[in-house]
Amino acid sequence: MKLGFMTNILAQNGMKSLTEISDWALENGFEDMEVGPLVPLDEGEFGRTLDKGISITALAYCRNYLSTDEEEAALHLAELKKRILFASGMGIEKVVTSTGIDKSVEEGVYDRADAIRKIPVRSFDAFCRVFEPIVELAEEKKVKVAFENCPLMGNIAISPVMWEMILKKFDSPYVGLAFDPSHLVWQFIDPYRAAETFSERILHVHAKDTVIDRERLSECGILTDFSWWSYQIPGRGELDWKRLFGILRQAGYDGTISLEHEDAEFAHSLGEIKTGMLEARDYVRTMME
């Protein structure tokens, strides 16, 4: 397994140049990068970066492709297709993305709470229609599409129940999961069982942790707000990373472990962000041994 990171947090805080980000990555012992949408798709800069000896195994673009705003949905689909084509041309293995979610399923439903709970399932047919040509393009260009499992971005690929539906529909070696266990923690889904069950379809892994504030949870429950949980760098939350990496290794996963920094305790400056990423790097390396 290779240790890498998502570029999002660095690009959001001033390091928008792939050259600058990759130089920092190499100086600090990272082997791979997952390049997010704030980094321009410049063939020359990507080529020069790859020549340095660091891998770029994924582009990331997660948006709501099922938006009821047709212009917005079309724009995001065009950007996703652009990344599949760019990845193919640059020899980048995969594109990490979301599915989109169709909020129009709420309309005309008397029991709105019931409608909201069932949005993922009710969005499934629309998702299939939209992604059939996307998957065909990915197969043609030999670029893998890895669905992230974050529920907060316009996404139905959020649970083992939904993964089973999606992966049965798109039963292709070019379709799988970008497995992020942090999102499973606050949904109270067993991340270890999920990793074992879907190990053959895991194409990419995000390393991010989640902490549960059980005292706050006892006061507000799961519906008042999200103040009872927060994302952390690996090692500061609920997850047993040694156990998780053991499951992945036993299943034959030899891809990237991509650090995704969303820890508010290390987010007040670019210097703090880098400190958090390096602490996470050291911890994850120990757990990977």
BELPEWO-V457437 format. One record per backbone hydrogen bond with DSSP energy under -1.0 kcal/mol. NH is the residue of the N-H (numbers start at 0). CO is the residue of the C=O. If there is no record, write none. Layout:
BEGIN
nh-><NH | NH>
co-><CO | CO>
END
This chain:
BEGIN
nh-><1 | 3 | 5 | 6 | 10 | 11 | 13 | 14 | 15 | 20 | 21 | 22 | 23 | 24 | 25 | 26 | 27 | 28 | 29 | 30 | 32 | 33 | 34 | 38 | 41 | 45 | 46 | 47 | 48 | 49 | 50 | 51 | 52 | 54 | 58 | 59 | 60 | 64 | 66 | 69 | 72 | 73 | 74 | 75 | 76 | 77 | 78 | 79 | 80 | 81 | 82 | 83 | 84 | 85 | 86 | 87 | 88 | 89 | 91 | 93 | 94 | 95 | 96 | 99 | 104 | 105 | 106 | 108 | 111 | 114 | 115 | 116 | 117 | 118 | 121 | 122 | 123 | 126 | 127 | 128 | 129 | 130 | 131 | 134 | 135 | 136 | 137 | 138 | 139 | 140 | 142 | 143 | 144 | 145 | 146 | 147 | 157 | 162 | 163 | 164 | 165 | 166 | 167 | 168 | 169 | 171 | 174 | 175 | 176 | 177 | 178 | 182 | 184 | 185 | 187 | 188 | 193 | 194 | 195 | 196 | 197 | 200 | 201 | 202 | 203 | 204 | 205 | 206 | 208 | 210 | 212 | 213 | 216 | 217 | 218 | 219 | 220 | 223 | 228 | 229 | 231 | 235 | 237 | 243 | 244 | 245 | 246 | 247 | 248 | 249 | 250 | 251 | 252 | 256 | 257 | 258 | 259 | 265 | 266 | 272 | 273 | 274 | 275 | 276 | 277 | 278 | 279 | 280 | 281 | 282 | 283 | 284 | 285 | 286 | 287>
co-><254 | 256 | 258 | 33 | 6 | 7 | 10 | 9 | 13 | 16 | 17 | 18 | 19 | 20 | 21 | 22 | 23 | 25 | 24 | 2 | 54 | 4 | 57 | 35 | 39 | 41 | 42 | 43 | 44 | 45 | 46 | 48 | 49 | 30 | 93 | 34 | 95 | 62 | 63 | 67 | 68 | 69 | 70 | 71 | 72 | 73 | 74 | 75 | 76 | 77 | 78 | 79 | 80 | 81 | 82 | 83 | 84 | 85 | 86 | 56 | 143 | 58 | 145 | 153 | 101 | 102 | 103 | 105 | 109 | 110 | 111 | 112 | 113 | 115 | 117 | 118 | 120 | 122 | 123 | 124 | 125 | 126 | 127 | 130 | 131 | 132 | 133 | 134 | 135 | 136 | 137 | 92 | 173 | 94 | 175 | 96 | 155 | 158 | 159 | 160 | 161 | 162 | 163 | 164 | 165 | 169 | 171 | 144 | 200 | 146 | 203 | 179 | 180 | 181 | 184 | 183 | 189 | 190 | 191 | 192 | 193 | 197 | 198 | 176 | 176 | 255 | 178 | 257 | 231 | 229 | 227 | 211 | 212 | 213 | 215 | 215 | 216 | 219 | 225 | 210 | 208 | 232 | 209 | 239 | 240 | 241 | 242 | 243 | 244 | 245 | 246 | 248 | 247 | 1 | 204 | 3 | 206 | 262 | 263 | 268 | 269 | 270 | 271 | 272 | 273 | 274 | 275 | 276 | 277 | 278 | 279 | 280 | 281 | 282 | 283>
END
